[in-house]
Amino acid sequence: SWYEDTVGPRPEYPSLDGDRICDVVIVGGGFTGLSAAAHLAKAGANVALIEAYRFGDGASGRNGGQLGTGQRAWAEELEAEYGLSRARALFDMAEEAKAHLLDFAATNTIDIDYMPGQLSVAHKKRYVDDYKRHAEIMATRFGYPHLSFMDQAETARRLGSSRYFGGTRDIGTGHIHPLKLVIGTAKVAAAAGAHLFEQTPSTGIISSGGKVKVTTPRGTITADKCLIGVNAYGGNLEPVSAAHIMPIGSFIGATVPLGAASKVLPGGESVDDSRFVVRYFRKSKDGRLLFGGREVYAVADPKDIHIHIRRQIAELYPDLKDVEITHGWGGYVGITMPRKPFVREVMPNVISIGGYSGHGVMLSNFFGKLYAETVAGNRDCLKLIEDLNIPAFPGGRRFRAPLLFLALSWFALRDRI
């Protein structure tokens, strides 16, 4: 990925070799797990974290880098489902998550290439009134004054493209270089005393007799508590999480630097659009267009990703129809049926966290902190998410992936008509 090419040599951590005993074992070296390890270790816990590959090789180090505001669902949608009081609590939690991420990076001097601003835009004219109402509701009912409505002319000016019909501009959020945050968080965790292991897959998790045993190819970790933070990369590790969190493909391309004369995103904001299969894009600090879409393209070779990405770029920016794509990469996003996070105690003393549904840059880091608070005896904040109704995907292990593919294909078709 372009991210990997711009961080220099990545710190390497050893693989586990032998048995260990600790207070907390964490499976997964992405944002959730590394954040939890850092906060647990700073609080004095003996914590061990294992990662099957390298830190950030999953979604945490390969995503679109956008923070967003609130939960994945709009605040008024949460209000319709849960009432104003609970919807505001969920929104306020997400705002706290945003502040935590930026404060954590600043306090620990992690340069995350933060750039302010986000545009959310309507790809169909009939959606525009919804965006206008959304901006009004955010200011009046949720106390968020940073969101403003954009008409079609302003949207075109800020995008440098006339393809969209309107939307909102959020000056209270922004976008980051996610792999820099992964690397920095791992360094913080290690410096605080967390035991970090890469290239160490979990081969099983068993909870019995008040202890949790996590097996690996070259050793077993025995702990009082366990956090599963693998999100879309759980496979068959733990069946409850696998039934509720589904991986879907996400692909991103990076262009050559567009140059100072480019009219693309002159304000430097990130963008997400109203498609169910969301298109998301932004400019990097060196002026590249990073463009992504959550559609599973039928590509046998990752080198072909640039063909599909360039086609989507050209729909918005015809002048870039021949732009050079220097990097193309893909990975998996963990989604849930209602597009809300999944937090559940899946066996005694084992909590699984994931299913951020494309809103994980901001939430996952904060949920790692909340898990550390839970271990310390304060489960109140995490409980707000645990209590959400997250049904399993239909079809069981055999049929849920084909059913999801059909559903996403249907929604992708609706996006086009």
N, C-alpha and C positions, 0 to 999 in steps of 0.2 A: 504494500500500500504506500501511498504518498506519505502517510504518517510515519511509517517505518523508515523511509528514506530521509526523514528530516529530524530524527532524534539522535543521530549518531549511534555509537556502539551502545547497545542496551545492556544494563547490568544483568549478570547471570547469577542464578541461585542454584545450589546443589539439589540433587534428587535425594529422596529419603533412602537411607540405607540402614535398616535395623528398626527395632521396635522403640516406641516412645510412649511416655505417659504425660498427660498435660491436663489443664483445666478445660480447655475448649479446643476442639479440632474443627477446622474450616475446610470445606471441599469447594474449590473454585477460586482462581486467582484473578478475578475481574474486579470491577468497582465495588460490588457488595462485599466480597470476601476480604479484599485488601483494606477497605475502610473499617470493617469490623475488627480485623487484626490490629490495625493501628490504634483504634480506640480501646480495645481490650488490653493491649500491651501497655498503653499509657496508664491504664487504671490498675496495673499490677498483675494482671492475669497471665498465667503460663499458657500461651496459645501457639498452636502449630497449624500451618496452612499448607495444603497441597494443591498443585495445579498440574493437570495432565500434560500440558504443553509448556508455553511460556506465558508470563503475565501479560495480559492484554491481547492474546492471540484470538480470543473470542470477540463478542460484540463490543466489549468495553474499549478495546484499542482499535476498532475498525469502523465505528459508527459515524453518523453525520455530524456529531459535535454540537448539536443544538440543545440548549437548555429548556426552552419553552417556559410557560407559566401555568401554574395550577396542575391539576391531574390531567391524564390523557383525555378524559371527557370534559367538555365545557362545564363551567360551574353551574349554569342554569340547568343542564341536564342532570347533574348530581342533585340539584335542588328538587327537581321534579320526582326523582327517585327516592330521596332520603329526607327531604325537608330542608329548610333554609339553615337551621342550626348545624346539622351534621355536614351539609355541603360546605358551609363556611369553615368548619373545623378541618375538612379535607383540603380546602383551598389554602387555609392558613398553614397547614402542615407543609404543603408544597412550596409556599413562599419561604418558610423556614429552611426547607431543603436547599433552595436556591442560595439563600444567604450563607448557609453552612458551607456549601461547595466553594464559594468565592472566598469566604473567610479562612477556610482550611488551606486553600492554595496560598493566600497571602501570608498567613501566619507561618507556614512552613516553607515560604519562598519557592513555591513551585510555579514556574513560568508556564502558564497554560494557554498563552496566545489569546486571551479573552478579547473579544470584539463585541461591542454592544449592538442591540437592535435585532428585531425579528419581524418579518412580514408574513402574515397568514392571508392567503389570497383565494378568491373564488374562481373556479374554472368554468362555472355555469352562471349565467345572469340571474337565474331564479334564486341563487344562494345569497345574493348581495344583501338583501334585507336582513337575513339572519346575522350577518357580520355586523351590520349597523346596530341591531338590537343587542348583540353580544357586547359591544363596546359600552353601550349605555348601562347594561346590567352590571358589568364589571365595576363601573365607577359608582353606581348608586347602591347596589345591594351587597357588593363584596369589597368595597373600599379600595379598589385598585385603579388609580388615576392615570396609569402609564400607557393605557391602551386607547388608541384613537382610530376612528373609522377613516378609510380612504375611499374616495370615489374612483371611477375608472381612470380619470386623467391623472390623479395623484399616484395611483397604482402603477400606471404605465411609466410615469416619470421615475419613480423609485426603483422599479424593476429594470428599466431600460428595455421593456417589452410590452406590447399592447395585447398580449395573449389572454390576460385575465381581466375580469370585470369589476373588481373592487376587492376590499378586504380590510384588514386592520394592521396597524403598526404598533409594536410593543417596544417601548424604550426602557422597560424595566427588566429586560433579560438580554441574552446574547448567545454567543457560540464560542467554542474552545477547541483546542487541539487535544483530543481525548487521550491519545497514547502518552502525551507528556504528563497528564494527570495520573494515569496508571503507574508510570515509572516513579513519579514523585511520591505517590501514596505508598508504594512498596518500600521505598527508601525510608519513609517516616516510620512504617511498621517495623522494619528491621532495626532501625536505630532505637526504637522503644523496647526492643527485646523479643519481638515475635520471631518464631522460627519458621522461615519460609522455604518451601521446596517446590522447584519446577520439575518438569518431566516425570511427574509422579501421579499417575492416574489412580483413582479409587476403584478397587475391584469389588467392593461391597461395604455395606453399612449395616451393623447389627446393634440394636439397643436391647440390653438384657441386664437384670439385676442392678439397675441404677447406673450402669455404665454404658458408654457407646464405644464400639470398636469399628474403626475404619481400616479396612485392609487395602494394601497396595502390593505391587509385585515384589517388593523387597523389604517389607516390614508392616507392622500393625501399629496404629496409634490408638491408645485407650484414653478416653476423656470422660469428664462428667457431662459435657454438653457438646452438641455438634450443630454447626450451621452448614446447610447446603446452599451454595450460591452459584450454581452452574447455569441457571436460566435455560437458554435454548439448547445447551450442550449436555443435557443430562442423560440422553439415551435411555438405557434400561437400568440406570443406577438406582432409581427409587421410583416405584410405580405410581404413587399418589401425585407427585410433581409432574411426572410424564403425562398423566391423564389430564392435567389442568393447564400445562404450558406447552404450546405447540411452536416448533421452529418454522419460520418462513424465511425464504431467501431475500437478501437485500444486497444491491450492487451499487457501487460508487465508481465514478471516473473522475480523474483530475486532469485538467487541461494544462497546456503551457501557460505561463503568465500572460494575461491579456493586455497588459500595458496601461499606462496612465491615461491614454486617450479613449479607453473602452467606456462605453455607456452602460455596461452591465453592472447593476447594483452599485451606483455611485456612492451610496451612503454606507456600504459595507455590511448591511444587514443579512441575516440568514432568512431563508424562505421555506415555508411549507404550504402545500396547496390543499384544496378541498376534496381531492380524489380519495376514495376509499383505499386504493393502492397509491399511497401518498408519494408525490414527488417532492424532494427536498434538496435545496442547493444553497450555496454560499460562496463567498470569495475568501481565500486564505490571505494571510498577511502579505504574501508575496504576489498577490493578484491573480492566482489561479482560480478557475471556477471548479468547485467540487460539487458534483451533481449526482444525486442518487435517486433510486426508486425501488419500492418494495414489491417487485413483481418477479416471479421465478421464471427467468428466461430459459429457454431450452438450449443451453450452451453446453457442449461437451468439454470445451477448453476455456479456462478463465481468460485467455488472451482475447477471446471473442467479445468480452463484455463491452469493450470500447465501441463496437459497432452499434449496439443497442443504446448505449449512453449518448453517443453522438447524435443519433436519430432523435432522441428526446430533447437534447439541447437545441437542435435545429428547429424544432417546433416552436420554441420560445424565442430563439435568437437565430434567425435565418443567416445572418452574416457569419455565424460560427459553424456552418454546415460542414466545413472542411477543417475545423480546428484540430490541432494535434492533441490526442489524448495520451499523456505520458504514463499514466498509471490507471489500472483498472483492477478492482478487487471486490470480493464478495464475502458474505458471512451470513449468520442467522440471527434473527430477532426473535425473542420469545414473546408470544402473544397469548392472551387468555380470551375466552369467549366474550366477556363483556368489556374487554380492553381496560381492565383494572388490575392492579398488582395482586400477585398471589403470595400470601403469607400464611403458613399453616404449620402446626406441629404435626409432622407426618408420622412420627413414632415417639415414644417417650424420650424427652430431652433432645429431640432432633427437630429443628425448625428449618423449613425450606422457604427461600425468598426468591422471587423472580417474576416473570410475566409482565414486565414493565410496558410492553406493547408499544415500543417506539418512544417512550418517555423516560428512558432509564438513565441518561447521563446525569440528570439532576437527582432523581429519586433514589437510585441505587446506592450512591455514596451516602446519602442521609439514612437510608434503611440499614446500612452497615453500622452506623452510629447508634441507631435505635436498638439494633440487636445487642450491641455492647451494653446499652442501658438495661436491656432485659436481663442479661446475665447478672448484672449488678443488683437486680431486684425490682426495677421499674419497667413494667411492661405496658404502661398506660398508653403511650403514644403508638407503639407497634400494634396494640390491640385495636386501634381505630381501623387499621388495614386488615387485620386478621378477621374482623367481624363482617367484612364485605362478602356478599354472596358471589362466589366464583364457581360456577358449575363446571363439571368436566366436559370435555369435548365428546360429542356423540360418536358412536361407532366402535368404541373399544380400541385396543391397541392395533388390531388388524385393519380397521376401516377408517379410523379418524383422519389419517393423513390423506387418503383419496377423497374423503368428504370435504376436507378443508380445501384441497386443490380445486374441487368443483365450485365451492363457495367463492373462493378468491377469483376464480376465472369469471364467475357470474358478476361479481362486483366490479371487476376490471372492465367487463363489457358495458355495465351500466355507466361507468365513468366516461365512456366514449360516446354515449348517446344522450 
